[in-house]
Amino acid sequence: MPVRWRDAMDRALYGPGGFFVAGSGPADHFRTSVHASPAFAAALLRLVEQVDAALGHPAVLSVVDVGAGRGELLRQLSSALGVAGEPARSGRSGLIPPRAGSPATPTPPAAARPSLSPGPASAGPAPSTPVPLASRVRLTAVEKAPRPADLPDGIDWLDEIPDGITGLLVATEWLDNVPLDVAVHTTDGWRYLLVDPATGEETIGDPVEPADADWLARWWPAPEAGADGIGPTGSGFRAARSAEGSSLTARSGSGRPEPPTGVRAEIGRTRDNAWAEAVRHVDRGLALAVDYGHLRGGRPVDGTLTGYRGGRQVPPVPDGACDVTAHVAVDSVASAGGRVARCAYDLVSQREALRALGADGGRPVLSLAASDPVGYVRALAAASAVAELTDPAGLGGHWWLRQPVGVDPARFMAR
């Protein structure tokens, strides 16, 4: 029976036996920046140090990873920090993206230019030497899947974002998997698209509800007056994230009927709510979302909905057997977070953000090849890994949304 995309995604991704619940984890199906290179975690460690300094080296500094997969990022941070802990053998979780409520009027966007400076931020002269970060940091993964049996004790595993965070909340490619509704523009306005969860076949449903109509009017405007928006759309099939392994192989004709034609929109109101709720859990510190997305001036007319399974891009059939994902309306999400934090945000590309954190992907000097051939090869491999993270046509084109909470935003904004 056809249902709205939001409900189909919710069951397919987070229901019993859903894609993010069962199996060995998303790393077997696609690759994020965390999986691509340890240079990503190294850069985030520098950001953790900056947040720690901005907060005055608190007694407990929390690092909370929302949508943590199987804990890959926190494992790397734990190792780099030297946080002690043997693999834990118990614990379950159940993160379900927030659904209730509707966003208030978003605040005007802040300047979206690079802001981080290399190395830890200075908090001025300290009265005493702070306790080492490894002794104060608390690493927490937030995820729906059961806790991995081999996860170190030093990493907590929760099913919900904890309250009272003082430190860094990071969400790497989480918002793109928050379920949303999809609409198509017809001669009588926006209508929901319904989907058969078993086949992926789409049909046109009822007119969108007022709250979604308001979101569309602000963030995803309808075609200009006089245009009915009807025309070929393809399947919304996009190379949104990197698949595991070599190049993506799109199976665009793999048993999925062509969808109804017309200008499509992916209604990001649920993502706004999810991010606002995440920011609300931060008392002081920084909330960081890293994801692929688009801005109001460049919304895709045929949408971005797609799927991944086994390292390949596949049609987005919401049957629980594959990832179902769509790009994020990052400006809308940013405004929702800014309203909660009551503070300006910063929106930059991953390329800009990582370079500001010291990961520039520059090749080692050629003279090193003569004086230290092994070191040169290692440096060249490291530069290649960083180059993938900063490639503007790939992972480097992802957005970094930095939302300070209760701290001087100048520490994280352009000066």
C-alpha positions as CSV (number, residue, x, y, z in Angstrom):
1,M,0.0,0.0,0.0
2,P,1.5,3.4,-1.0
3,V,2.5,5.7,1.9
4,R,4.2,9.0,2.2
5,W,8.0,9.0,1.7
6,R,8.6,10.1,5.3
7,D,6.8,7.1,6.8
8,A,8.4,4.7,4.3
9,M,11.9,6.0,5.1
10,D,11.3,5.9,8.8
11,R,10.4,2.2,8.7
12,A,13.0,1.3,6.1
13,L,15.9,2.9,7.9
14,Y,15.0,2.8,11.6
15,G,12.2,0.2,12.0
16,P,12.8,-3.4,13.2
17,G,15.4,-4.9,10.9
18,G,15.9,-1.5,9.2
19,F,18.9,-0.6,7.2
20,F,20.7,1.3,10.1
21,V,19.6,-1.3,12.7
22,A,20.5,-4.6,11.2
23,G,23.7,-5.9,9.7
24,S,27.3,-4.8,10.2
25,G,26.8,-1.1,9.6
26,P,26.7,1.5,6.8
27,A,30.4,1.3,6.1
28,D,29.7,-1.9,4.1
29,H,27.5,0.1,1.8
30,F,28.9,3.6,1.4
31,R,31.8,5.7,2.5
32,T,31.7,8.9,4.5
33,S,34.6,11.2,5.3
34,V,35.2,9.2,8.5
35,H,35.7,6.1,6.5
36,A,37.8,7.7,3.8
37,S,40.8,8.8,5.8
38,P,42.0,9.2,9.4
39,A,42.9,12.7,8.5
40,F,39.2,13.6,9.0
41,A,39.3,12.5,12.7
42,A,42.7,14.2,13.1
43,A,41.1,17.5,11.9
44,L,38.1,17.0,14.2
45,L,40.6,16.5,17.1
46,R,42.0,19.9,16.4
47,L,38.4,21.3,16.5
48,V,37.8,19.5,19.8
49,E,40.9,21.2,21.2
50,Q,39.6,24.6,20.0
51,V,36.2,24.0,21.7
52,D,38.0,22.9,24.9
53,A,40.0,26.2,24.9
54,A,36.9,28.3,24.1
55,L,35.1,26.7,27.1
56,G,38.1,27.3,29.4
57,H,39.0,23.7,29.7
58,P,36.0,22.4,31.6
59,A,36.2,19.5,34.1
60,V,34.3,17.3,31.7
61,L,34.3,18.0,27.9
62,S,31.7,16.0,26.0
63,V,32.1,14.9,22.4
64,V,28.8,13.5,21.1
65,D,28.6,11.8,17.7
66,V,25.0,11.7,16.4
67,G,24.3,9.0,13.9
68,A,27.6,7.3,14.9
69,G,27.3,4.2,12.6
70,R,29.4,1.6,14.5
71,G,31.5,4.2,16.3
72,E,34.2,4.6,13.7
73,L,34.8,8.3,14.4
74,L,34.9,8.0,18.2
75,R,37.2,5.0,18.0
76,Q,39.7,7.1,16.0
77,L,39.3,10.0,18.5
78,S,39.7,7.7,21.4
79,S,42.9,6.2,20.0
80,A,44.3,9.6,19.2
81,L,43.5,11.0,22.7
82,G,44.7,7.9,24.5
83,V,41.4,7.4,26.2
84,A,41.6,4.1,28.2
85,G,38.9,1.4,27.9
86,E,38.5,-2.2,26.9
87,P,35.8,-3.4,24.6
88,A,32.4,-3.3,26.2
89,R,30.0,-6.3,26.0
90,S,26.6,-4.8,26.6
91,G,24.2,-2.0,25.8
92,R,21.6,-1.2,23.2
93,S,20.3,1.9,21.6
94,G,17.3,3.3,19.6
95,L,17.9,6.7,18.0
96,I,14.9,7.8,16.0
97,P,15.2,11.2,14.3
98,P,12.9,13.8,16.0
99,R,9.6,14.2,14.3
100,A,7.3,16.3,16.4
101,G,6.8,20.0,16.2
102,S,7.3,22.6,13.5
103,P,10.0,25.2,13.0
104,A,9.6,28.8,14.0
105,T,10.5,31.6,11.7
106,P,14.2,31.1,10.9
107,T,16.7,33.8,11.8
108,P,18.5,35.6,9.0
109,P,21.6,33.7,7.8
110,A,25.0,34.7,9.1
111,A,28.1,35.3,7.0
112,A,29.0,32.1,5.3
113,R,32.8,32.4,5.0
114,P,35.6,30.3,6.4
115,S,36.2,30.9,10.1
116,L,38.4,28.3,11.8
117,S,42.0,29.2,12.3
118,P,44.7,26.5,12.4
119,G,45.6,25.0,15.7
120,P,43.8,25.3,19.1
121,A,42.1,28.5,19.8
122,S,43.6,30.6,22.6
123,A,41.4,31.5,25.6
124,G,44.0,34.0,26.9
125,P,46.4,33.4,29.8
126,A,45.4,30.4,31.8
127,P,45.6,30.6,35.6
128,S,47.1,27.1,35.7
129,T,47.9,24.3,33.3
130,P,44.7,22.5,32.4
131,V,44.2,18.8,33.1
132,P,45.1,16.8,30.0
133,L,42.2,16.4,27.6
134,A,42.3,12.6,27.7
135,S,41.4,12.8,31.4
136,R,38.4,15.1,30.9
137,V,36.9,14.0,27.6
138,R,33.7,12.0,27.5
139,L,33.0,10.3,24.2
140,T,29.3,9.4,23.5
141,A,27.9,7.7,20.4
142,V,24.2,8.2,19.6
143,E,22.8,5.5,17.3
144,K,19.9,3.1,16.9
145,A,21.8,-0.1,16.2
146,P,22.9,-2.2,19.2
147,R,26.2,-1.3,20.8
148,P,29.0,-3.1,18.9
149,A,30.6,-5.8,21.0
150,D,34.1,-4.6,20.4
151,L,33.5,-0.9,21.2
152,P,35.9,0.3,24.0
153,D,34.5,1.0,27.4
154,G,35.7,4.6,27.1
155,I,32.9,5.3,24.5
156,D,29.3,5.5,25.8
157,W,26.5,4.3,23.6
158,L,23.1,5.9,23.8
159,D,19.8,5.8,22.0
160,E,19.1,9.5,22.4
161,I,21.1,12.7,22.4
162,P,22.0,13.4,26.1
163,D,21.0,16.7,27.7
164,G,23.4,19.3,29.1
165,I,26.3,18.9,26.6
166,T,29.3,21.0,27.3
167,G,31.7,20.5,24.4
168,L,31.2,19.3,20.8
169,L,28.1,17.7,19.2
170,V,29.0,16.4,15.7
171,A,26.6,14.9,13.1
172,T,28.4,13.5,10.1
173,E,26.0,12.5,7.3
174,W,23.1,12.1,9.8
175,L,20.6,14.8,8.5
176,D,20.5,13.3,5.0
177,N,19.0,10.2,6.6
178,V,16.4,12.0,8.7
179,P,13.1,10.9,7.0
180,L,11.3,13.5,5.0
181,D,8.3,13.9,2.7
182,V,8.6,14.4,-1.1
183,A,6.3,16.5,-3.1
184,V,5.6,17.1,-6.8
185,H,4.4,20.3,-8.3
186,T,1.2,19.9,-10.3
187,T,-1.2,22.3,-12.1
188,D,-3.0,22.7,-8.8
189,G,0.1,23.1,-6.6
190,W,2.3,20.9,-4.4
191,R,1.1,17.4,-3.7
192,Y,2.7,14.6,-1.7
193,L,4.4,11.8,-3.5
194,L,3.4,8.3,-2.2
195,V,5.6,5.3,-2.6
196,D,5.1,1.6,-2.5
197,P,7.7,0.4,0.1
198,A,8.1,-3.0,-1.7
199,T,8.7,-1.7,-5.2
200,G,9.5,2.0,-5.0
201,E,6.7,2.8,-7.4
202,E,5.4,6.4,-6.8
203,T,2.0,7.9,-7.2
204,I,0.6,11.4,-6.5
205,G,-1.3,11.9,-3.2
206,D,-3.0,14.7,-1.4
207,P,-2.1,18.4,-1.4
208,V,0.6,19.2,1.1
209,E,-0.4,20.2,4.6
210,P,-0.2,23.9,5.7
211,A,3.1,23.5,7.7
212,D,4.8,21.9,4.7
213,A,3.3,24.4,2.3
214,D,4.8,27.2,4.4
215,W,8.2,25.5,4.4
216,L,8.1,25.1,0.7
217,A,7.1,28.7,0.1
218,R,10.1,29.9,2.1
219,W,12.7,27.4,1.3
220,W,11.8,25.6,-2.0
221,P,9.7,28.0,-4.1
222,A,7.3,26.6,-6.7
223,P,8.1,27.2,-10.4
224,E,7.5,30.7,-11.7
225,A,3.9,31.7,-12.5
226,G,2.7,30.3,-15.8
227,A,4.9,27.2,-15.6
228,D,3.2,24.0,-14.6
229,G,6.5,22.3,-13.8
230,I,5.6,19.2,-15.9
231,G,8.4,17.5,-17.7
232,P,10.9,14.6,-17.5
233,T,12.4,14.2,-14.1
234,G,14.4,11.0,-14.4
235,S,14.3,9.1,-11.1
236,G,15.9,11.6,-8.7
237,F,18.9,9.2,-8.9
238,R,22.0,11.1,-7.6
239,A,25.6,10.2,-6.7
240,A,25.1,11.9,-3.3
241,R,27.7,10.0,-1.2
242,S,30.7,7.9,-1.9
243,A,30.1,4.2,-2.3
244,E,32.6,1.8,-0.8
245,G,35.2,0.5,-3.2
246,S,35.9,1.9,-6.6
247,S,33.6,4.0,-8.9
248,L,29.8,4.0,-8.4
249,T,27.8,1.8,-10.6
250,A,24.3,3.2,-11.1
251,R,21.5,0.7,-11.7
252,S,19.0,3.3,-12.9
253,G,16.7,0.8,-14.6
254,S,16.7,-1.9,-11.9
255,G,13.0,-2.8,-11.8
256,R,11.8,0.6,-10.6
257,P,9.0,2.2,-12.6
258,E,9.5,5.8,-13.7
259,P,8.0,8.3,-11.1
260,P,5.3,10.8,-11.9
261,T,6.7,13.7,-13.9
262,G,6.9,17.2,-12.5
263,V,9.2,19.4,-10.5
264,R,10.0,17.6,-7.2
265,A,10.8,19.0,-3.8
266,E,12.2,17.2,-0.7
267,I,10.5,18.9,2.3
268,G,13.2,19.5,4.8
269,R,11.0,20.5,7.7
270,T,11.8,17.3,9.6
271,R,15.5,18.0,9.2
272,D,15.1,21.5,10.6
273,N,13.3,20.0,13.6
274,A,15.9,17.3,14.1
275,W,18.8,19.8,14.0
276,A,17.1,22.3,16.2
277,E,16.4,19.5,18.8
278,A,20.1,18.5,18.6
279,V,21.3,22.0,19.2
280,R,18.9,22.3,22.1
281,H,20.8,19.6,23.9
282,V,24.0,21.7,23.9
283,D,24.4,23.9,26.9
284,R,27.7,25.4,25.9
285,G,30.1,24.6,23.0
286,L,29.7,23.9,19.3
287,A,27.2,21.9,17.3
288,L,28.7,20.7,13.9
289,A,26.7,19.1,11.1
290,V,28.7,17.7,8.1
291,D,26.6,16.7,5.1
292,Y,26.0,17.1,1.4
293,G,23.3,19.6,0.5
294,H,22.1,22.6,-1.4
295,L,21.0,26.3,-0.9
296,R,17.7,27.9,-1.8
297,G,19.1,29.4,-5.0
298,G,20.2,26.0,-6.3
299,R,17.5,23.5,-5.4
300,P,17.5,20.5,-7.8
301,V,14.3,20.5,-9.9
302,D,14.1,16.7,-10.0
303,G,15.2,16.0,-6.4
304,T,18.1,14.0,-5.0
305,L,16.5,10.9,-3.5
306,T,18.7,7.8,-4.1
307,G,19.8,4.6,-2.5
308,Y,23.1,2.7,-1.7
309,R,23.7,-0.9,-1.1
310,G,26.9,-3.0,-1.2
311,G,29.1,-0.2,-2.4
312,R,26.8,0.8,-5.3
313,Q,24.2,3.4,-6.0
314,V,20.8,1.8,-6.4
315,P,17.2,3.0,-6.9
316,P,15.7,4.2,-3.5
317,V,13.3,1.4,-2.8
318,P,12.3,1.8,0.9
319,D,12.2,-1.9,1.7
320,G,14.9,-1.8,4.4
321,A,17.5,-3.5,2.1
322,C,19.3,-0.3,1.1
323,D,20.2,3.2,2.4
324,V,17.7,5.8,1.4
325,T,19.1,9.3,1.4
326,A,18.5,12.9,0.1
327,H,20.6,16.0,0.1
328,V,20.0,18.5,2.9
329,A,18.6,22.0,2.5
330,V,21.5,23.3,4.6
331,D,20.4,26.9,4.8
332,S,17.0,26.0,6.2
333,V,18.6,23.6,8.7
334,A,21.1,26.3,9.7
335,S,18.4,28.9,10.3
336,A,16.5,26.5,12.5
337,G,19.6,25.8,14.6
338,G,20.4,29.6,14.8
339,R,16.9,30.2,16.2
340,V,17.5,27.8,19.1
341,A,21.0,28.9,19.8
342,R,20.2,32.6,19.4
343,C,23.6,33.0,17.9
344,A,25.1,33.4,14.4
345,Y,26.1,30.3,12.6
346,D,28.9,29.6,10.1
347,L,28.3,27.6,6.8
348,V,31.3,26.7,4.7
349,S,32.5,23.9,2.5
350,Q,34.4,20.9,3.9
351,R,37.4,21.9,1.7
352,E,37.5,25.3,3.5
353,A,36.9,23.9,6.9
354,L,39.6,21.2,6.7
355,R,42.2,23.5,5.3
356,A,41.6,25.9,8.1
357,L,42.2,23.0,10.5
358,G,45.5,22.3,8.9
359,A,44.5,19.5,6.4
360,D,45.4,21.1,3.1
361,G,46.4,18.0,1.1
362,G,49.6,19.6,-0.1
363,R,52.2,17.3,-1.7
364,P,55.4,16.9,0.3
365,V,58.5,18.6,-1.0
366,L,60.3,16.6,-3.6
367,S,63.6,16.9,-1.8
368,L,62.2,14.6,0.9
369,A,62.2,11.7,-1.7
370,A,66.0,11.8,-1.8
371,S,66.7,12.3,1.9
372,D,63.9,10.1,3.3
373,P,62.3,7.9,0.5
374,V,60.1,6.0,3.0
375,G,58.9,9.2,4.7
376,Y,58.2,10.7,1.3
377,V,56.0,7.8,0.3
378,R,54.1,8.0,3.6
379,A,53.7,11.8,3.3
380,L,52.5,11.4,-0.3
381,A,49.9,8.8,0.7
382,A,48.7,11.1,3.5
383,A,48.4,14.0,1.1
384,S,46.4,11.8,-1.3
385,A,44.0,10.9,1.5
386,V,43.5,14.5,2.4
387,A,43.0,15.5,-1.2
388,E,40.0,13.1,-1.4
389,L,38.5,14.8,1.7
390,T,39.0,18.2,0.2
391,D,38.1,17.5,-3.4
392,P,35.4,20.1,-4.2
393,A,33.7,17.7,-6.7
394,G,33.5,15.0,-3.9
395,L,33.7,15.0,-0.2
396,G,35.3,18.5,-0.1
397,G,32.0,19.8,-1.5
398,H,30.1,18.8,1.7
399,W,28.8,21.5,3.9
400,W,30.1,22.2,7.4
401,L,27.4,23.9,9.6
402,R,29.0,25.3,12.8
403,Q,26.6,26.5,15.4
404,P,28.2,28.0,18.5
405,V,26.1,27.8,21.7
406,G,26.8,29.9,24.8
407,V,30.3,30.8,23.7
408,D,31.9,33.7,21.8
409,P,31.0,33.0,18.2
410,A,34.1,35.0,17.1
411,R,36.2,31.9,18.0
412,F,34.5,30.0,15.2
413,M,33.5,32.7,12.7
414,A,35.4,34.8,10.1
415,R,37.3,37.7,11.6
